[in-house]
Amino acid sequence: MIRGARALQSLRRNAIQAVPTMFVIITIGFFIMQLAPGDVVDYMAAETGAATQEGMAALRQRFGLDLPVLNQLIAYYRDLAHGSLGISARYGNPVADMVLSRIPGTLLLMGVSIVFSIAIGLLTGTVMALSAGRLPDRILSFLSLLFYSVPTFWIGLMLIILFSVYLGWLPSGGSKTIGGPSSGLAWLIDRISYITLPALTLGLHYLAIYTRLTRAAVLEASGRDYVRTAVAKGLSPGRVVRRHILRNALIPITTFAGVHIAGILGGAVVVETIFSWPGMGRLAYEAIQAREYQVLLGIMLVSSLVVITCNALIDLLQALLDPRVEIR
């Protein structure tokens, strides 16, 4: 009961601290975006090819782009106070609806890639630690270094060439088959086939990191007294690894997972663009092209909330993995 109350108190404290954090993020992001040349009206004029100076001035007045920068920021915070993220100038839709419609795709891609990278990283890192200095360790070390060094976009392109173009096993883009199954096992298989390549592309880079972390953590834990005691009691090697070594190795893994969430969100921009995945990353790319700063600020706000929430949950997970961790 006491630990549960402390967990709730920790979540409330994180929620309170998130407010000034997001305020600073949005303010800095707003001023940085103002440094970029052009605005959404310039993009719309170039897109139509038939705009006049009077028409462009009327559009800027309509969207408040003719106001001083500080007044625009105040107007944006006024909209936030009323629960609005603004209106997309290009599409005429509420920004909140546009961002919320893309969140499930990004969260699904992030979740699958994180689970893949951590699960396989734990497995390969343990194998490397248990065969330290031997051939399996050297081969897996080379592969982890390779995936860590290669750019994410190159990995994605190579996976498309291999599995989509050459072998024809998996689709090269999209999230589902148009007119395909809408429920049941066939629907699940269809969705898995579309998310496999994007999740692999996003997860392989972090797989290399978790592999090296697991190797180091397992080697360190293997020399601890409680592991020697477990071996002396006659426990099987598999149980010693599962119950005593890997559980302690998960502490640094979860710590780095929290640190990498923001990086995974940033990497999703590249991956979602390459694979035409309908997520916030692709929406951010389209907003940058169209100079849709309202949409970019909305994505930044929601992304900040996702990162803060995930880090708060990881703090609680670490407390569950190790009772010595205090929930404050």
Sequence and secondary structure as in RCSB ss.txt:
>XXXX:A:sequence
MIRGARALQSLRRNAIQAVPTMFVIITIGFFIMQLAPGDVVDYMAAETGAATQEGMAALRQRFGLDLPVLNQLIA
YYRDLAHGSLGISARYGNPVADMVLSRIPGTLLLMGVSIVFSIAIGLLTGTVMALSAGRLPDRILSFLSLLFYSV
PTFWIGLMLIILFSVYLGWLPSGGSKTIGGPSSGLAWLIDRISYITLPALTLGLHYLAIYTRLTRAAVLEASGRD
YVRTAVAKGLSPGRVVRRHILRNALIPITTFAGVHIAGILGGAVVVETIFSWPGMGRLAYEAIQAREYQVLLGIM
LVSSLVVITCNALIDLLQALLDPRVEIR
>XXXX:A:secstr
 HHHHHHHHHHHHHHHHHHHHHHHHHHHHHHHHHTSS  HHHHHHHHHS   HHHHHHHHHHHTTTS HHHHHHH
HHHHHHTT   B TTT SBHHHHHHHHHHHHHHHHHHHHHHHHHHHHHHHHHHHHTTTSHHHHHHHHHHHHHHHS
 HHHHHHHHIIIIIIIS  S SS SS TT   SHHHHHHHHHHHHHHHHHHHHHHHHHHHHHHHHHHHHHHHTSH
HHHHHHHTT  HHHIIIIIIHHHHHHHHHHHHHHHHHHHHHHHHHHHHHTT  SHHHHHHHHHHTT HHHHHHHH
HHHHHHHHHHHHHHHHHHHHH TTS   
